[in-house]
Amino acid sequence: MTRSLFGLTGRRALITGSSRGIGAALAAGLAESGAEVVPQRT
């Protein structure tokens, strides 16, 4: 069970540069917190 520091349920996040590295980790973390993630490769 993963514990989230905050909840983002019902929120959207547009992540640029999300195909690898920090962007991918950020997208995964936001998705775990409940956000609808919209990845954008750059």
CNS distance restraints for C-alpha pairs under 8 A (distance, minus, plus):
assign (resid   4 and name CA) (resid  32 and name CA) 7.67 0.50 0.50
assign (resid   4 and name CA) (resid  33 and name CA) 5.94 0.50 0.50
assign (resid   6 and name CA) (resid  33 and name CA) 6.75 0.50 0.50
assign (resid   7 and name CA) (resid  33 and name CA) 5.33 0.50 0.50
assign (resid   7 and name CA) (resid  34 and name CA) 6.27 0.50 0.50
assign (resid   8 and name CA) (resid  30 and name CA) 7.43 0.50 0.50
assign (resid   8 and name CA) (resid  33 and name CA) 5.50 0.50 0.50
assign (resid   8 and name CA) (resid  34 and name CA) 4.91 0.50 0.50
assign (resid   8 and name CA) (resid  35 and name CA) 4.89 0.50 0.50
assign (resid   9 and name CA) (resid  33 and name CA) 7.06 0.50 0.50
assign (resid   9 and name CA) (resid  34 and name CA) 4.39 0.50 0.50
assign (resid   9 and name CA) (resid  35 and name CA) 5.31 0.50 0.50
assign (resid   9 and name CA) (resid  36 and name CA) 7.79 0.50 0.50
assign (resid  10 and name CA) (resid  34 and name CA) 7.26 0.50 0.50
assign (resid  10 and name CA) (resid  35 and name CA) 6.32 0.50 0.50
assign (resid  10 and name CA) (resid  36 and name CA) 7.19 0.50 0.50
assign (resid  11 and name CA) (resid  34 and name CA) 7.69 0.50 0.50
assign (resid  11 and name CA) (resid  35 and name CA) 5.10 0.50 0.50
assign (resid  11 and name CA) (resid  36 and name CA) 6.19 0.50 0.50
assign (resid  12 and name CA) (resid  35 and name CA) 5.47 0.50 0.50
assign (resid  12 and name CA) (resid  36 and name CA) 4.69 0.50 0.50
assign (resid  12 and name CA) (resid  37 and name CA) 5.87 0.50 0.50
assign (resid  12 and name CA) (resid  38 and name CA) 7.29 0.50 0.50
assign (resid  13 and name CA) (resid  30 and name CA) 7.61 0.50 0.50
assign (resid  13 and name CA) (resid  35 and name CA) 6.54 0.50 0.50
assign (resid  13 and name CA) (resid  36 and name CA) 6.26 0.50 0.50
assign (resid  13 and name CA) (resid  37 and name CA) 4.93 0.50 0.50
assign (resid  13 and name CA) (resid  38 and name CA) 6.00 0.50 0.50
assign (resid  14 and name CA) (resid  37 and name CA) 6.17 0.50 0.50
assign (resid  14 and name CA) (resid  38 and name CA) 4.80 0.50 0.50
assign (resid  14 and name CA) (resid  39 and name CA) 6.06 0.50 0.50
assign (resid  14 and name CA) (resid  40 and name CA) 7.13 0.50 0.50
assign (resid  15 and name CA) (resid  23 and name CA) 6.80 0.50 0.50
assign (resid  15 and name CA) (resid  26 and name CA) 7.92 0.50 0.50
assign (resid  15 and name CA) (resid  27 and name CA) 6.53 0.50 0.50
assign (resid  15 and name CA) (resid  37 and name CA) 7.23 0.50 0.50
assign (resid  15 and name CA) (resid  38 and name CA) 6.28 0.50 0.50
assign (resid  15 and name CA) (resid  39 and name CA) 5.10 0.50 0.50
assign (resid  15 and name CA) (resid  40 and name CA) 5.89 0.50 0.50
assign (resid  16 and name CA) (resid  23 and name CA) 7.00 0.50 0.50
assign (resid  16 and name CA) (resid  39 and name CA) 6.39 0.50 0.50
assign (resid  16 and name CA) (resid  40 and name CA) 4.71 0.50 0.50
assign (resid  16 and name CA) (resid  41 and name CA) 6.02 0.50 0.50
assign (resid  16 and name CA) (resid  42 and name CA) 6.42 0.50 0.50
assign (resid  17 and name CA) (resid  23 and name CA) 5.44 0.50 0.50
assign (resid  17 and name CA) (resid  24 and name CA) 7.65 0.50 0.50
assign (resid  17 and name CA) (resid  39 and name CA) 7.71 0.50 0.50
assign (resid  17 and name CA) (resid  40 and name CA) 6.07 0.50 0.50
assign (resid  17 and name CA) (resid  41 and name CA) 4.93 0.50 0.50
assign (resid  17 and name CA) (resid  42 and name CA) 5.02 0.50 0.50
assign (resid  18 and name CA) (resid  22 and name CA) 7.49 0.50 0.50
assign (resid  18 and name CA) (resid  23 and name CA) 4.03 0.50 0.50
assign (resid  18 and name CA) (resid  24 and name CA) 4.47 0.50 0.50
assign (resid  18 and name CA) (resid  25 and name CA) 7.90 0.50 0.50
assign (resid  18 and name CA) (resid  26 and name CA) 7.73 0.50 0.50
assign (resid  18 and name CA) (resid  27 and name CA) 6.57 0.50 0.50
assign (resid  18 and name CA) (resid  39 and name CA) 5.70 0.50 0.50
assign (resid  18 and name CA) (resid  40 and name CA) 6.07 0.50 0.50
assign (resid  18 and name CA) (resid  41 and name CA) 5.77 0.50 0.50
assign (resid  18 and name CA) (resid  42 and name CA) 7.86 0.50 0.50
assign (resid  19 and name CA) (resid  23 and name CA) 6.71 0.50 0.50
assign (resid  19 and name CA) (resid  24 and name CA) 5.60 0.50 0.50
assign (resid  19 and name CA) (resid  39 and name CA) 7.71 0.50 0.50
assign (resid  19 and name CA) (resid  40 and name CA) 7.66 0.50 0.50
assign (resid  19 and name CA) (resid  41 and name CA) 5.66 0.50 0.50
assign (resid  20 and name CA) (resid  24 and name CA) 4.80 0.50 0.50
assign (resid  20 and name CA) (resid  25 and name CA) 7.64 0.50 0.50
assign (resid  21 and name CA) (resid  25 and name CA) 6.41 0.50 0.50
assign (resid  22 and name CA) (resid  26 and name CA) 6.01 0.50 0.50
assign (resid  23 and name CA) (resid  27 and name CA) 6.12 0.50 0.50
assign (resid  24 and name CA) (resid  28 and name CA) 6.18 0.50 0.50
assign (resid  25 and name CA) (resid  29 and name CA) 6.15 0.50 0.50
assign (resid  26 and name CA) (resid  30 and name CA) 6.16 0.50 0.50
assign (resid  27 and name CA) (resid  31 and name CA) 6.13 0.50 0.50
assign (resid  27 and name CA) (resid  37 and name CA) 6.45 0.50 0.50
assign (resid  27 and name CA) (resid  39 and name CA) 7.26 0.50 0.50
assign (resid  28 and name CA) (resid  32 and name CA) 6.19 0.50 0.50
assign (resid  29 and name CA) (resid  33 and name CA) 6.35 0.50 0.50
assign (resid  30 and name CA) (resid  34 and name CA) 6.59 0.50 0.50
assign (resid  30 and name CA) (resid  35 and name CA) 5.57 0.50 0.50
assign (resid  30 and name CA) (resid  36 and name CA) 7.98 0.50 0.50
assign (resid  30 and name CA) (resid  37 and name CA) 7.08 0.50 0.50
assign (resid  31 and name CA) (resid  35 and name CA) 4.93 0.50 0.50
assign (resid  31 and name CA) (resid  36 and name CA) 6.29 0.50 0.50
assign (resid  31 and name CA) (resid  37 and name CA) 6.04 0.50 0.50
